[in-house]
Amino acid sequence: MNSIELLPNINIQSQGIVSDKFLEIGIKTLGTACYWVQNLPYGLNSNNENSLIIFTEKCGTCTTKHGVIARLAQELEIGLYKNLGFYRLNNEIVTGIDEIIQPHGLTFMPEIHCFLEYNSIKIDLTAGNCNGKNKTIQDYDFVVRVNPDLTKEEYDNYYMSYLPKYFLIEPQLAELGIPQILQLLELCKNQVKYQCSVMNFQIPNLLEKSGI
């Protein structure tokens, strides 16, 4: 993923609700807005369907962080878009995933991550966040441009529409069937949350031990 500095650092002008929200907290450029969003703590929001929630809850996930910047870009008429990236979730990305999927003959679980795209530049505003992942995702099997905010139904429909492509990559997924895939996916999501909580616990303790 490329640096935020490669985005056009234009001034934010009052063009709608999102630009006004940033101006209200003293953020006046697109680059500063991206850094502000990236530096917000990674955390689940009470509503993922409206990315403006990050202004009140002061945290966000890949869904809401990239959603709010994509909405800002729409208001400013910039070609900066939110993408869904379909990738192979395994132990390399999140510790503990293999214990969930390997008993079912799987080497990965199809999962979705969001990021921003400007021309050929890809920006992940959760990079460096304590998000449960061991590394920033670089490799995607499929990428689709989407609206800044999606309903849960729309998000689920995207996932289901790409599952047949993964059946060709990993036939064992097709053998399991949709209900079991969704059960395993939920277990994997819970493992990501668990690893996120572990990381959030470890960092303060490491800082305390180091005297910082």
N, C-alpha and C positions, 0 to 999 in steps of 0.2 A: 504494500500500500504506500502511496506517495504522500508527501507532506502537504499539510494545509497551505503552506506558503506558495504552492503552485496554483492555487485558486486565484481568480481575479479579486483583488482586495478592494472592492468598490465601496463607496459610502452608502450607508443605509439611509434611505429617505422614507418618510411616512407614506406608505402605499397600501396599508391594510393592517389587520389586527396583529399579525406576527411582527412586522417591522416596528409597529408602535410598541409592542411588548419589549423588544430589544432596546429601543430608544429610551423607554421609561427607566431602564436599569443602567443607562449610560453607555450602552454598546453602540458604536457608530459605524463600524465597518463589518463587512462579511467575514473577513479573517478573524477579527476579534470575536465575532459571534460563534464561529466554529470552535475556537479555542475555549471559549466559555462553556459551550456545550460539552466538549470533550473532557473538560476538567470537572464537570459535575460528577458526583459519585454514581457508580453503576448500581442501579437498584430497580426492582420491579415497581411499576406504577399501578395505581388503582384503576386506571383506564388507559389501555393501549390504543384506543381508537381515536383519540384526540391528543396530538403531541404537544399542544399548548400546556398540558398538565405539568410539564417539567418546570414551568415558571412558578408553580405553587408547591410542588412536591420536592423541588430542588434535587432531583435525581432522574435517571432514565436508563433505558435499555437501548439496544441497537435499533429497535422499532421506533421509539419516540425521539431519540437523539437525532437520527438521520431524517426522521419525519419532519421535525420542526425546522431544520435547515433547508430541506427541500421545499417546504412551504414558504420560507423566507425567499428562496430563489425564485419561486413562482411570482411572488409579489414584485420582486426587483427585475423580473423578466430576464433571468440568467439561465443558461442551459446547464443547470446543475440538478441532477436527478437522483432519486432514491431507487436503488436496485435491490432485488432479492437474489441472493447467491445460494445455490444448492450445492452442498458439500458433503463429504463423507466423515461423519463424526465417529471418532474412535479414541483409544486411550492416549494417542499422541496429542490429541487436542484437549481432551478432558479426562483426567485420571479417574479410573473406576468404570469407564464405559465398557471396556472389554469383558468385565465380569458379568455385565448385564446381557451382552449380545452373543458372546462366544458360545454359551450353552445351546444357543439356537442355530449354530452353524454360520453365524454372520461375522464378517470382519469389519463392518461399519454399519452405521445407521444413517439413512438420508436425513439431512437437517437443513435448515434455512438460516442464513445470516443476512443482515442488511448492511449496505454501505452506500456511499455517494459516488457518483460518476460525473466528471466534467470533461468532455471530449474523451480522451483515453486515460485520463487521470482518475485513479480510484482512491477514495479517502474513507478510512474507517475511524469514526469518532469514538469508538470504544477501545481503540488501541491504547494499551497502557492502563486501562481501567482494571479494577479488581473484579473480574467478571466470571471467574470459574474456569476460564480457558488457560491452557499452558502456553499458548502462543496466538498471535494474530493469524487469522485464516488468510491464506494466500491463494489456494487452489480451489477453483469452483468447476463443477461439471456443467452447470447451466446457470445462466444469468438472465433475469427478466426485469425490465423497467416497470415500475409501478407508481401509483399515486402516492403522495407523501403519507397519507393516513389510510389505513385499511381497516375494515371491520374484521372481526374474528372469522366470520363466514368467508370473506374474501381471501383471507390469509390461508384458511384451511383448504379452500378450493384450489389455490395455487399448489399447495403441497400435494393434494390428491392428484392433480393433473400431471405432475411430474413423476409420480411413483411408477407408472408403467415404463418410463425410460430407465429407471433403476432396476426394474425386473429383468431388463436385457443385460444390465451390467452384473447383477447378482441374482441369478435365478432362485436362490434360496429364499429371497424375500417374497417372491411370488408363491413359493411353497407354503410359507407361513400364513399368508392371507392378510387382508386389510385389518380385521379386528385385532389380531395379535401384533401386527406392526404398530398400530396406534397405542397398544398397551406398552410395548417396549419403548416407543418414543416418549411416552409420559414418564416412564422410569428413567430414561436418559435425561429428560428435562429436570427431573428431581435431583439427579446426580450433579448436574451443572449447578443447580441452586446450592446443593450441599458443598460443592467445591468452592463456590463463591463465598459461602459463610466461613469455610475453613481459611481461605485467603484473608478475609476481613479480620479474622481472629489472629492470624499469624503475624500480619504486618505490624500492628501496634506492639506485640510482644517482642518482635525482632528489634523494633526501634527502641523499646525500653531497655533491652539487653545491651544494645550498642551504645546506650547513653544519649541517644538523640531525643 
